Amino acid sequence: MTTHSLTARLTALSDANKASFHLVHRLSKLTFHPGSIPLDGDEGDVRTELSSEIHESLKQQEEDLELLRQEVEDLTAGSPVGSRRRNSEKDRETARLSAQVARLTEDLR
C-alpha cells in the first residue's frame, strides 16, 4: 500500500465524515408544523430516515477508519529505522498519515 493511496482514502473518509456532520446538522434543524407528522407511527418519517442514514454512514466510516489505521501502522512498522534517513520524505509522509488518522478518530467521536 502506498502512502499516496492511503492519503487519498483518508481524504475520502474525511469528506464522508464532513457529509455526515452536515446530515446531523440538517437533522438538528428539522422542524415540523403541528399536524404535519402522521400520528400512526414513524413510517416514512424524514427524521427516522435521516437518522438511519447517519447511523449507517458513521458505522461504515468507523470500519473504514479502523482498516486505514491498521494499514498506516503496518506501513510505519514496515520501515526499519536503520535503513532510512531521519526526516526522509517517507518519514514525513507516514507522520502526516498518522496525524490524519488521529484527527479523523477525533472527528468521528
C-alpha positions as CSV (number, residue, x, y, z in Angstrom):
1,M,0.0,0.0,0.0
2,T,1.5,3.3,-1.0
3,T,1.3,6.5,1.1
4,H,-0.4,8.2,-1.9
5,S,-3.3,5.7,-1.9
6,L,-3.6,5.9,1.9
7,T,-3.7,9.6,1.7
8,A,-6.4,9.5,-1.0
9,R,-8.5,7.1,1.1
10,L,-8.1,9.2,4.2
11,T,-9.2,12.2,2.3
12,A,-12.3,10.4,1.0
13,L,-13.1,9.3,4.6
14,S,-12.7,12.8,5.8
15,D,-15.1,14.0,3.1
16,A,-17.6,11.4,4.1
17,N,-17.3,12.5,7.7
18,K,-18.0,16.1,6.8
19,A,-21.1,14.9,4.8
20,S,-22.3,13.1,7.9
21,F,-21.8,16.2,10.0
22,H,-23.9,18.1,7.6
23,L,-26.6,15.5,7.8
24,V,-26.5,15.7,11.6
25,H,-26.8,19.5,11.4
26,R,-29.7,19.1,9.0
27,L,-31.4,16.7,11.3
28,S,-31.0,19.0,14.3
29,K,-32.7,21.8,12.3
30,L,-35.6,19.8,11.1
31,T,-38.9,21.4,12.2
32,F,-42.4,20.3,11.5
33,H,-45.6,22.2,11.8
34,P,-48.3,20.8,14.1
35,G,-50.3,18.1,12.3
36,S,-47.7,17.6,9.5
37,I,-46.4,14.4,11.0
38,P,-48.7,11.3,10.8
39,L,-49.8,10.1,14.2
40,D,-49.9,6.4,13.1
41,G,-46.2,5.7,13.6
42,D,-42.9,6.8,12.0
43,E,-43.3,5.1,8.6
44,G,-41.8,7.4,6.1
45,D,-40.7,9.9,8.8
46,V,-37.9,12.1,7.4
47,R,-36.2,12.1,10.8
48,T,-36.1,8.4,11.0
49,E,-34.7,8.0,7.5
50,L,-32.1,10.7,8.1
51,S,-31.1,9.1,11.5
52,S,-30.7,5.7,9.8
53,E,-28.6,7.2,7.0
54,I,-26.4,9.0,9.6
55,H,-26.0,5.8,11.7
56,E,-25.1,3.6,8.7
57,S,-22.7,6.2,7.4
58,L,-20.9,6.6,10.7
59,K,-20.7,2.9,11.2
60,Q,-19.1,2.4,7.8
61,Q,-16.7,5.3,8.5
62,E,-15.6,3.7,11.8
63,E,-14.9,0.4,10.0
64,D,-13.0,2.1,7.2
65,L,-11.0,4.2,9.7
66,E,-10.0,1.0,11.6
67,L,-8.7,-0.6,8.4
68,L,-6.8,2.5,7.5
69,R,-5.4,2.9,11.0
70,Q,-4.0,-0.7,10.7
71,E,-2.6,-0.1,7.2
72,V,-0.8,3.1,8.4
73,E,0.5,1.2,11.4
74,D,1.7,-1.6,9.2
75,L,3.4,1.0,6.9
76,T,5.1,2.6,9.8
77,A,6.2,-0.7,11.3
78,G,7.4,-2.0,7.9
79,S,10.2,0.6,7.6
80,P,13.2,-0.4,9.7
81,V,14.8,2.6,11.4
82,G,18.3,1.7,10.5
83,S,17.6,1.6,6.7
84,R,16.2,5.1,6.4
85,R,17.4,8.6,6.9
86,R,15.8,10.6,9.6
87,N,13.3,13.2,8.3
88,S,13.2,11.5,4.9
89,E,10.2,12.2,2.7
90,K,8.7,8.8,3.6
91,D,9.1,9.6,7.3
92,R,7.3,12.9,6.9
93,E,4.5,11.3,4.8
94,T,3.9,8.5,7.4
95,A,3.9,11.1,10.2
96,R,1.3,13.1,8.2
97,L,-0.8,9.9,7.7
98,S,-0.7,9.1,11.4
99,A,-1.8,12.7,12.2
100,Q,-4.6,12.5,9.7
101,V,-5.8,9.2,11.3
102,A,-5.7,10.7,14.7
103,R,-7.7,13.8,13.5
104,L,-10.3,11.6,11.8
105,T,-10.6,9.5,15.0
106,E,-11.4,12.6,17.0
107,D,-13.8,13.8,14.4
108,L,-15.7,10.6,14.4
109,R,-16.1,10.8,18.2
